[in-house]
Amino acid sequence: MGSSPKPQKTCPVCNRPFEWRAKWRKNWDDVKYCSKRCASNRHRLKQR
């Protein structure tokens, strides 16, 4: 049983790809960061 590929996005903080997760089912379009850690470090984007 092969599963279909999951959608991916790239985290703007760490530049790593991350896949869709079931907990993001309702708000995948609004998800920007791969983790809470990156979300809390988003201010680093402005310093670059």
N, CA, C and O atoms as a printed pandas DataFrame, in Angstrom:
     atom_number atom_name residue_name chain_id  residue_number  x_coord  y_coord  z_coord
0              1         N          MET        A               1    0.833   -1.193    0.000
1              2        CA          MET        A               1    0.000    0.000    0.000
2              3         C          MET        A               1    0.870    1.246    0.000
3              4         O          MET        A               1    1.459    1.597    1.023
4              5         N          GLY        A               2    0.952    1.902   -1.120
5              6        CA          GLY        A               2    1.731    3.127   -1.200
6              7         C          GLY        A               2    0.875    4.330   -0.876
7              8         O          GLY        A               2   -0.244    4.466   -1.373
8              9         N          SER        A               3    1.399    5.184   -0.055
9             10        CA          SER        A               3    0.653    6.398    0.266
10            11         C          SER        A               3    1.045    7.501   -0.706
11            12         O          SER        A               3    2.155    7.505   -1.240
12            13         N          SER        A               4    0.146    8.416   -0.927
13            14        CA          SER        A               4    0.442    9.513   -1.837
14            15         C          SER        A               4    1.408   10.480   -1.162
15            16         O          SER        A               4    1.414   10.603    0.063
16            17         N          PRO        A               5    2.224   11.166   -1.958
17            18        CA          PRO        A               5    3.184   12.105   -1.355
18            19         C          PRO        A               5    2.464   13.247   -0.640
19            20         O          PRO        A               5    1.434   13.741   -1.099
20            21         N          LYS        A               6    3.022   13.642    0.472
21            22        CA          LYS        A               6    2.434   14.715    1.269
22            23         C          LYS        A               6    2.955   16.057    0.767
23            24         O          LYS        A               6    4.093   16.155    0.309
24            25         N          PRO        A               7    2.118   17.092    0.855
25            26        CA          PRO        A               7    2.581   18.426    0.441
26            27         C          PRO        A               7    3.740   18.898    1.319
27            28         O          PRO        A               7    3.819   18.553    2.498
28            29         N          GLN        A               8    4.620   19.675    0.740
29            30        CA          GLN        A               8    5.764   20.206    1.474
30            31         C          GLN        A               8    5.812   21.722    1.385
31            32         O          GLN        A               8    5.304   22.332    0.444
32            33         N          LYS        A               9    6.436   22.308    2.392
33            34        CA          LYS        A               9    6.754   23.733    2.397
34            35         C          LYS        A               9    8.176   23.869    2.914
35            36         O          LYS        A               9    8.730   22.922    3.472
36            37         N          THR        A              10    8.761   25.030    2.733
37            38        CA          THR        A              10   10.098   25.311    3.259
38            39         C          THR        A              10    9.976   26.350    4.359
39            40         O          THR        A              10    9.347   27.392    4.175
40            41         N          CYS        A              11   10.571   26.065    5.486
41            42        CA          CYS        A              11   10.535   26.985    6.626
42            43         C          CYS        A              11   11.422   28.192    6.317
43            44         O          CYS        A              11   12.587   28.016    5.958
44            45         N          PRO        A              12   10.903   29.406    6.447
45            46        CA          PRO        A              12   11.708   30.596    6.136
46            47         C          PRO        A              12   12.806   30.887    7.159
47            48         O          PRO        A              12   13.706   31.679    6.880
48            49         N          VAL        A              13   12.750   30.267    8.325
49            50        CA          VAL        A              13   13.760   30.510    9.358
50            51         C          VAL        A              13   14.957   29.579    9.182
51            52         O          VAL        A              13   16.099   30.035    9.124
52            53         N          CYS        A              14   14.694   28.272    9.096
53            54        CA          CYS        A              14   15.789   27.305    9.017
54            55         C          CYS        A              14   16.049   26.807    7.595
55            56         O          CYS        A              14   17.015   26.083    7.356
56            57         N          ASN        A              15   15.189   27.194    6.653
57            58        CA          ASN        A              15   15.307   26.806    5.241
58            59         C          ASN        A              15   15.264   25.303    5.014
59            60         O          ASN        A              15   15.827   24.806    4.038
60            61         N          ARG        A              16   14.608   24.584    5.897
61            62        CA          ARG        A              16   14.453   23.139    5.739
62            63         C          ARG        A              16   13.036   22.835    5.269
63            64         O          ARG        A              16   12.089   23.521    5.653
64            65         N          PRO        A              17   12.892   21.804    4.437
65            66        CA          PRO        A              17   11.546   21.418    4.018
66            67         C          PRO        A              17   10.820   20.686    5.141
67            68         O          PRO        A              17   11.438   19.962    5.923
68            69         N          PHE        A              18    9.517   20.878    5.214
69            70        CA          PHE        A              18    8.709   20.120    6.167
70            71         C          PHE        A              18    7.431   19.690    5.494
71            72         O          PHE        A              18    6.927   20.370    4.599
72            73         N          GLU        A              19    6.900   18.542    5.932
73            74        CA          GLU        A              19    5.731   17.941    5.305
74            75         C          GLU        A              19    4.460   18.242    6.081
75            76         O          GLU        A              19    4.482   18.596    7.260
76            77         N          TRP        A              20    3.361   18.086    5.375
77            78        CA          TRP        A              20    2.035   18.216    5.962
78            79         C          TRP        A              20    1.901   17.251    7.118
79            80         O          TRP        A              20    2.389   16.123    7.050
80            81         N          ARG        A              21    1.236   17.689    8.190
81            82        CA          ARG        A              21    0.964   16.842    9.348
82            83         C          ARG        A              21   -0.528   16.916    9.650
83            84         O          ARG        A              21   -1.189   17.916    9.371
84            85         N          ALA        A              22   -1.034   15.844   10.221
85            86        CA          ALA        A              22   -2.475   15.755   10.486
86            87         C          ALA        A              22   -2.960   16.901   11.368
87            88         O          ALA        A              22   -4.094   17.354   11.214
88            89         N          LYS        A              23   -2.125   17.377   12.287
89            90        CA          LYS        A              23   -2.572   18.463   13.168
90            91         C          LYS        A              23   -2.754   19.788   12.420
91            92         O          LYS        A              23   -3.394   20.710   12.926
92            93         N          TRP        A              24   -2.183   19.874   11.207
93            94        CA          TRP        A              24   -2.337   21.075   10.390
94            95         C          TRP        A              24   -3.437   20.919    9.353
95            96         O          TRP        A              24   -3.526   21.729    8.431
96            97         N          ARG        A              25   -4.267   19.911    9.477
97            98        CA          ARG        A              25   -5.302   19.598    8.483
98            99         C          ARG        A              25   -6.183   20.804    8.170
99           100         O          ARG        A              25   -6.474   21.073    7.005
100          101         N          LYS        A              26   -6.604   21.526    9.193
101          102        CA          LYS        A              26   -7.557   22.628    9.009
102          103         C          LYS        A              26   -6.901   23.944    8.610
103          104         O          LYS        A              26   -7.573   24.817    8.061
104          105         N          ASN        A              27   -5.608   24.108    8.872
105          106        CA          ASN        A              27   -4.983   25.404    8.596
106          107         C          ASN        A              27   -3.636   25.294    7.862
107          108         O          ASN        A              27   -2.736   26.097    8.108
108          109         N          TRP        A              28   -3.493   24.326    6.982
109          110        CA          TRP        A              28   -2.233   24.125    6.254
110          111         C          TRP        A              28   -1.826   25.374    5.469
111          112         O          TRP        A              28   -0.638   25.683    5.373
112          113         N          ASP        A              29   -2.787   26.082    4.917
113          114        CA          ASP        A              29   -2.466   27.291    4.157
114          115         C          ASP        A              29   -1.854   28.382    5.025
115          116         O          ASP        A              29   -1.121   29.233    4.521
116          117         N          ASP        A              30   -2.145   28.368    6.321
117          118        CA          ASP        A              30   -1.631   29.387    7.229
118          119         C          ASP        A              30   -0.316   28.996    7.894
119          120         O          ASP        A              30    0.330   29.840    8.515
120          121         N          VAL        A              31    0.093   27.737    7.776
121          122        CA          VAL        A              31    1.322   27.262    8.429
122          123         C          VAL        A              31    2.524   27.825    7.677
123          124         O          VAL        A              31    2.631   27.676    6.460
124          125         N          LYS        A              32    3.434   28.478    8.418
125          126        CA          LYS        A              32    4.621   29.070    7.799
126          127         C          LYS        A              32    5.912   28.455    8.336
127          128         O          LYS        A              32    6.911   28.387    7.619
128          129         N          TYR        A              33    5.899   28.012    9.577
129          130        CA          TYR        A              33    7.116   27.549   10.237
130          131         C          TYR        A              33    7.026   26.066   10.554
131          132         O          TYR        A              33    5.937   25.545   10.793
132          133         N          CYS        A              34    8.160   25.386   10.557
133          134        CA          CYS        A              34    8.182   23.941   10.764
134          135         C          CYS        A              34    7.984   23.554   12.224
135          136         O          CYS        A              34    7.602   22.420   12.515
136          137         N          SER        A              35    8.237   24.476   13.140
137          138        CA          SER        A              35    8.160   24.143   14.561
138          139         C          SER        A              35    7.892   25.389   15.392
139          140         O          SER        A              35    7.968   26.514   14.898
140          141         N          LYS        A              36    7.583   25.170   16.642
141          142        CA          LYS        A              36    7.399   26.299   17.563
142          143         C          LYS        A              36    8.715   27.041   17.754
143          144         O          LYS        A              36    8.728   28.258   17.935
144          145         N          ARG        A              37    9.802   26.317   17.713
145          146        CA          ARG        A              37   11.115   26.937   17.875
146          147         C          ARG        A              37   11.379   27.943   16.750
147          148         O          ARG        A              37   11.821   29.064   17.001
148          149         N          CYS        A              38   11.104   27.531   15.516
149          150        CA          CYS        A              38   11.305   28.456   14.391
150          151         C          CYS        A              38   10.318   29.615   14.444
151          152         O          CYS        A              38   10.669   30.744   14.102
152          153         N          ALA        A              39    9.105   29.348   14.864
153          154        CA          ALA        A              39    8.120   30.425   14.973
154          155         C          ALA        A              39    8.565   31.468   15.992
155          156         O          ALA        A              39    8.342   32.663   15.797
156          157         N          SER        A              40    9.193   31.019   17.076
157          158        CA          SER        A              40    9.644   31.971   18.087
158          159         C          SER        A              40   10.930   32.681   17.669
159          160         O          SER        A              40   11.270   33.727   18.221
160          161         N          ASN        A              41   11.640   32.116   16.698
161          162        CA          ASN        A              41   12.874   32.735   16.196
162          163         C          ASN        A              41   12.653   33.494   14.887
163          164         O          ASN        A              41   13.618   33.809   14.190
164          165         N          ARG        A              42   11.402   33.790   14.546
165          166        CA          ARG        A              42   11.115   34.446   13.272
166          167         C          ARG        A              42   11.718   35.843   13.183
167          168         O          ARG        A              42   11.903   36.365   12.084
168          169         N          HIS        A              43   12.023   36.450   14.316
169          170        CA          HIS        A              43   12.638   37.777   14.289
170          171         C          HIS        A              43   14.021   37.745   13.663
171          172         O          HIS        A              43   14.531   38.789   13.256
172          173         N          ARG        A              44   14.644   36.572   13.574
173          174        CA          ARG        A              44   15.957   36.443   12.941
174          175         C          ARG        A              44   15.909   36.779   11.450
175          176         O          ARG        A              44   16.906   37.213   10.872
176          177         N          LEU        A              45   14.751   36.577   10.840
177          178        CA          LEU        A              45   14.610   36.876    9.409
178          179         C          LEU        A              45   14.875   38.348    9.128
179          180         O          LEU        A              45   15.451   38.689    8.094
180          181         N          LYS        A              46   14.464   39.211   10.028
181          182        CA          LYS        A              46   14.632   40.651    9.812
182          183         C          LYS        A              46   16.067   41.091   10.018
183          184         O          LYS        A              46   16.471   42.133    9.502
184          185         N          GLN        A              47   16.852   40.311   10.769
185          186        CA          GLN        A              47   18.228   40.677   11.070
186          187         C          GLN        A              47   19.191   40.297    9.952
187          188         O          GLN        A              47   20.323   40.780    9.935
188          189         N          ARG        A              48   18.771   39.441    9.011
189          190        CA          ARG        A              48   19.680   38.991    7.941
190          191         C          ARG        A              48   19.860   40.031    6.881
191          192         O          ARG        A              48   20.591   39.809    5.916
